[in-house]
Amino acid sequence: MRTKLVKSREGLFSKLKNKIFTSKTIDEALFEELEEILIQSDMGTRMTMEIIDELEKNASTQKITESSRVYELLQNILIEKIMSSKLDYSLKLKEKKLNVILIVGVNGVGKTTTIGKLAMQYKEEGYKVVIGAADTFRAAAVEQLKIWADRAGVTMIKKEDGADPGAVVFESIQNAKAINADILIIDTAGRLQNKSHLMDELGKLNKIIVRETGSEEYERILVLDSTTGQNAISQAEHFNEAVKLTGVILTKLDGTAKGGVVFNIINQYNLPIKYIGVGESIDDLMVFSPSEFVEAIFN
């Protein structure tokens, strides 16, 4: 993870480190500059203020005058921020039942690639996987997904372009049950978060899944492009309203120098990040570990 997150480490966090270690005094001016850097990193204003307030308080209480101690304090505060929520950062897979993973997100964030990588990883781990191609809106979406399904060697359920996504979801669940599949990954159209009728359709798909599986306990995962910053935060808000998300997959994290979006999503929406995309290969979709992430970008 450390080698993949070089841009975040050499971008945002090297700025923090340089500012702290080149500062001759630990004073108000330093904390103001750190605050500006954190906000520019997509950390979010509210969380940034909390971090700086805590940093100032701890530095004062402990009578810290050494720059290295300030850096350690900041690292520990960030770890605590994403660990104290007690979120479950793993995908919940239950034995002897069909595990449904509904994938949502706007166009261009890497949904298709993410679904393909997930399918391949789960297949390699011994799970029987089915993909449901419920993105019947975008031209060539099904064909692109079929390439990944074939590559992974898993079954894909599809219908013609323009077909009712609800019908695809229903048929996918029935097929997955018939072959005793372990995991059903459902693709959806790349909806714009401000299109209310498309969000309503997500609500419809949710009802079908609950009805056909007999459970509301399934994964509803939002795929976000981490390079889009505050726009990603807006997407998280709207999709969460539509389907009550259970987690997030952040793609292209290797391509941004702004790693603050990770902390913002966890802190503001209390949503666990399940996986992070840090490259093009199948192994570059990595299970997210908060402590490993902070370690990778700080040291």
C-alpha positions as CSV (number, residue, x, y, z in Angstrom):
1,M,0.0,0.0,0.0
2,R,2.9,2.3,0.8
3,T,4.3,2.1,-2.7
4,K,0.9,2.7,-4.3
5,L,0.1,5.8,-2.3
6,V,3.2,7.7,-3.1
7,K,1.3,10.7,-4.6
8,S,-0.8,11.2,-1.4
9,R,2.3,10.8,0.8
10,E,4.5,13.1,-1.3
11,G,1.7,15.6,-1.9
12,L,-0.5,16.4,1.0
13,F,1.4,14.7,3.8
14,S,4.8,15.8,2.7
15,K,3.4,19.4,2.9
16,L,2.3,18.7,6.5
17,K,5.6,17.2,7.4
18,N,7.6,20.0,5.8
19,K,5.6,22.7,7.4
20,I,5.9,21.1,10.9
21,F,9.5,20.2,10.7
22,T,10.7,23.5,9.2
23,S,8.7,25.5,11.8
24,K,11.0,27.1,14.4
25,T,8.2,27.6,16.9
26,I,5.0,25.7,17.8
27,D,2.5,28.6,17.7
28,E,-0.8,29.8,16.4
29,A,0.6,30.6,12.9
30,L,1.7,27.0,12.5
31,F,-1.7,25.6,13.4
32,E,-3.4,28.0,11.0
33,E,-1.1,26.8,8.2
34,L,-1.8,23.2,9.0
35,E,-5.5,23.9,8.9
36,E,-5.2,25.4,5.4
37,I,-3.3,22.3,4.2
38,L,-5.8,19.9,5.6
39,I,-8.8,21.7,4.1
40,Q,-7.0,21.8,0.7
41,S,-6.6,18.0,1.0
42,D,-10.4,17.4,0.9
43,M,-10.4,16.6,4.6
44,G,-13.5,18.8,5.1
45,T,-13.9,21.9,7.1
46,R,-15.6,20.4,10.1
47,M,-13.2,17.5,10.5
48,T,-10.2,19.9,10.0
49,M,-11.4,22.1,12.7
50,E,-11.8,19.2,15.1
51,I,-8.3,17.9,14.3
52,I,-6.6,21.3,14.7
53,D,-8.4,22.0,18.0
54,E,-7.4,18.6,19.4
55,L,-3.8,19.1,18.1
56,E,-3.5,22.5,19.8
57,K,-5.0,21.3,23.0
58,N,-2.7,18.2,23.2
59,A,0.4,20.2,22.3
60,S,-0.4,22.8,25.0
61,T,-1.3,20.2,27.7
62,Q,1.8,18.2,27.0
63,K,3.9,21.3,26.7
64,I,5.3,20.2,23.4
65,T,8.0,22.3,21.8
66,E,9.5,19.8,19.4
67,S,8.3,19.6,15.8
68,S,8.6,15.8,15.7
69,R,6.2,15.4,18.6
70,V,3.6,17.6,16.8
71,Y,3.9,15.3,13.8
72,E,3.4,12.2,16.0
73,L,0.4,13.9,17.6
74,L,-1.2,14.6,14.3
75,Q,-0.7,11.1,13.0
76,N,-2.2,9.6,16.2
77,I,-5.2,12.0,16.0
78,L,-6.0,10.9,12.4
79,I,-5.7,7.2,13.3
80,E,-8.1,7.8,16.2
81,K,-10.5,9.6,14.0
82,I,-11.0,6.7,11.6
83,M,-10.6,4.0,14.2
84,S,-12.9,5.3,17.0
85,S,-16.1,5.0,14.8
86,K,-16.0,1.1,15.3
87,L,-17.0,0.7,11.7
88,D,-16.7,-2.7,10.0
89,Y,-14.3,-2.2,7.1
90,S,-14.8,-5.7,5.7
91,L,-17.5,-6.9,3.3
92,K,-19.9,-9.1,5.3
93,L,-20.1,-12.5,3.6
94,K,-22.2,-15.1,5.3
95,E,-21.9,-18.9,4.7
96,K,-24.6,-21.0,3.1
97,K,-26.6,-18.1,1.8
98,L,-26.6,-15.7,-1.2
99,N,-24.6,-12.6,-0.4
100,V,-25.8,-9.7,-2.5
101,I,-23.5,-6.7,-3.3
102,L,-25.3,-3.8,-5.0
103,I,-22.8,-1.5,-6.7
104,V,-23.9,2.1,-7.3
105,G,-22.1,5.3,-8.5
106,V,-21.9,7.8,-11.3
107,N,-20.4,7.2,-14.7
108,G,-16.6,7.3,-15.0
109,V,-15.7,6.3,-11.4
110,G,-14.5,2.8,-12.3
111,K,-17.6,0.7,-11.4
112,T,-17.2,-1.8,-14.2
113,T,-13.5,-2.4,-13.4
114,T,-14.2,-2.6,-9.7
115,I,-16.9,-5.2,-10.2
116,G,-14.6,-7.3,-12.4
117,K,-11.8,-7.2,-9.9
118,L,-14.1,-8.1,-7.1
119,A,-15.5,-11.0,-9.1
120,M,-12.0,-12.3,-9.9
121,Q,-10.8,-12.0,-6.3
122,Y,-13.8,-13.8,-4.9
123,K,-13.6,-16.5,-7.5
124,E,-9.9,-17.0,-6.7
125,E,-10.9,-17.3,-3.0
126,G,-13.2,-20.2,-3.9
127,Y,-16.6,-18.4,-4.0
128,K,-19.2,-19.1,-6.7
129,V,-19.9,-15.7,-8.1
130,V,-22.7,-14.3,-10.4
131,I,-22.8,-10.8,-11.9
132,G,-26.1,-9.1,-12.6
133,A,-25.8,-6.5,-15.5
134,A,-28.6,-4.1,-14.4
135,D,-26.9,-1.1,-16.1
136,T,-29.2,-1.3,-19.1
137,F,-29.1,2.4,-19.8
138,R,-25.6,3.1,-20.9
139,A,-24.6,1.9,-24.4
140,A,-21.9,-0.9,-24.3
141,A,-22.1,-1.2,-20.5
142,V,-23.2,-4.8,-20.6
143,E,-20.5,-5.7,-23.2
144,Q,-17.8,-4.1,-21.0
145,L,-19.0,-6.0,-18.0
146,K,-19.2,-9.3,-20.0
147,I,-15.5,-9.0,-20.8
148,W,-14.7,-8.9,-17.1
149,A,-17.1,-11.7,-16.3
150,D,-15.5,-13.9,-19.0
151,R,-12.0,-13.0,-17.7
152,A,-13.1,-14.0,-14.2
153,G,-14.8,-17.1,-15.3
154,V,-18.1,-16.2,-13.7
155,T,-21.8,-16.3,-14.8
156,M,-23.3,-13.0,-15.9
157,I,-27.1,-12.4,-16.2
158,K,-28.1,-9.8,-18.8
159,K,-31.0,-8.6,-20.9
160,E,-31.2,-6.3,-23.9
161,D,-30.3,-2.6,-23.8
162,G,-33.0,-0.6,-22.3
163,A,-34.6,-3.5,-20.4
164,D,-36.1,-2.9,-17.0
165,P,-33.2,-3.0,-14.4
166,G,-35.6,-4.4,-11.9
167,A,-36.2,-7.4,-14.2
168,V,-32.5,-8.0,-14.4
169,V,-32.1,-7.9,-10.7
170,F,-35.0,-10.3,-10.2
171,E,-33.6,-12.8,-12.8
172,S,-30.1,-12.5,-11.4
173,I,-31.3,-13.4,-7.9
174,Q,-33.3,-16.4,-9.2
175,N,-30.3,-17.6,-11.2
176,A,-27.9,-17.2,-8.4
177,K,-30.2,-19.2,-6.1
178,A,-30.6,-21.9,-8.6
179,I,-26.9,-22.6,-8.9
180,N,-26.3,-22.1,-5.2
181,A,-24.0,-19.1,-5.7
182,D,-22.3,-17.5,-2.8
183,I,-22.1,-14.0,-4.1
184,L,-24.2,-11.9,-6.5
185,I,-22.7,-8.6,-7.6
186,I,-25.2,-6.2,-9.2
187,D,-24.1,-3.4,-11.5
188,T,-26.4,-0.4,-11.9
189,A,-26.5,2.6,-14.2
190,G,-24.1,5.5,-13.6
191,R,-26.7,7.7,-12.2
192,L,-26.2,11.4,-11.7
193,Q,-26.9,12.1,-8.0
194,N,-29.2,15.0,-8.8
195,K,-31.6,13.0,-10.9
196,S,-34.4,12.2,-8.5
197,H,-36.2,9.7,-10.8
198,L,-33.0,7.6,-11.2
199,M,-32.5,7.6,-7.4
200,D,-36.1,6.4,-7.1
201,E,-35.2,3.5,-9.4
202,L,-32.4,2.6,-7.0
203,G,-35.0,2.5,-4.3
204,K,-37.0,0.1,-6.4
205,L,-34.1,-2.2,-6.9
206,N,-33.5,-2.2,-3.2
207,K,-37.1,-3.4,-2.6
208,I,-36.7,-6.2,-5.1
209,I,-33.6,-7.4,-3.4
210,V,-35.1,-7.4,0.0
211,R,-38.3,-9.1,-1.2
212,E,-36.4,-11.9,-3.1
213,T,-33.7,-12.5,-0.5
214,G,-35.9,-12.0,2.5
215,S,-33.4,-9.8,4.2
216,E,-32.4,-6.1,4.3
217,E,-28.9,-7.1,5.4
218,Y,-26.9,-6.9,2.2
219,E,-24.1,-4.7,1.0
220,R,-24.9,-1.5,-0.8
221,I,-21.6,-0.1,-2.0
222,L,-20.9,3.3,-3.5
223,V,-17.9,3.5,-5.9
224,L,-16.2,6.9,-5.8
225,D,-13.4,8.4,-7.8
226,S,-11.1,9.8,-5.1
227,T,-9.6,12.4,-7.4
228,T,-12.9,14.3,-7.6
229,G,-12.6,15.6,-4.1
230,Q,-15.7,17.4,-2.7
231,N,-17.8,16.2,-5.6
232,A,-17.3,12.7,-4.2
233,I,-18.6,13.8,-0.8
234,S,-21.7,15.2,-2.5
235,Q,-22.3,11.9,-4.3
236,A,-22.0,10.0,-1.0
237,E,-24.7,12.1,0.5
238,H,-27.2,11.6,-2.3
239,F,-26.6,7.9,-2.8
240,N,-26.8,7.3,0.9
241,E,-30.2,8.9,1.0
242,A,-31.3,6.7,-1.9
243,V,-30.2,3.2,-0.7
244,K,-28.8,3.6,2.8
245,L,-25.2,2.7,1.9
246,T,-23.2,0.1,3.9
247,G,-19.8,1.2,2.5
248,V,-17.7,2.8,-0.1
249,I,-15.0,1.7,-2.6
250,L,-12.5,4.5,-3.4
251,T,-10.9,4.2,-6.8
252,K,-7.9,5.9,-8.3
253,L,-6.4,6.6,-4.8
254,D,-3.0,6.2,-6.3
255,G,-3.6,9.1,-8.7
256,T,-4.4,11.8,-6.2
257,A,-2.2,13.9,-3.9
258,K,-5.3,14.6,-1.7
259,G,-5.8,11.7,0.6
260,G,-8.1,13.7,3.0
261,V,-11.2,12.4,1.3
262,V,-10.8,9.1,3.1
263,F,-11.1,10.7,6.5
264,N,-13.9,13.0,5.3
265,I,-16.1,10.1,4.1
266,I,-15.6,8.1,7.3
267,N,-16.0,11.0,9.7
268,Q,-18.9,12.9,8.0
269,Y,-21.1,10.0,6.9
270,N,-19.9,7.3,9.2
271,L,-19.4,5.1,6.2
272,P,-16.7,2.4,6.1
273,I,-14.3,2.2,3.2
274,K,-14.3,-1.4,2.1
275,Y,-11.7,-1.4,-0.7
276,I,-9.4,1.1,-2.3
277,G,-8.3,1.1,-5.9
278,V,-4.6,1.8,-6.3
279,G,-3.8,0.7,-9.8
280,E,-4.9,-1.3,-12.8
281,S,-4.1,-4.9,-11.9
282,I,-6.5,-7.2,-10.1
283,D,-4.3,-7.0,-7.0
284,D,-4.6,-3.2,-6.9
285,L,-8.1,-3.4,-5.5
286,M,-7.0,-3.7,-1.8
287,V,-9.0,-4.3,1.3
288,F,-8.9,-1.0,3.3
289,S,-7.2,-0.9,6.6
290,P,-7.3,2.4,8.5
291,S,-4.1,1.9,10.4
292,E,-2.2,0.7,7.3
293,F,-3.5,3.6,5.3
294,V,-2.3,6.2,7.8
295,E,1.0,4.5,8.2
296,A,1.5,4.4,4.4
297,I,0.9,8.1,3.9
298,F,2.7,9.4,6.9
299,N,5.9,7.4,7.0
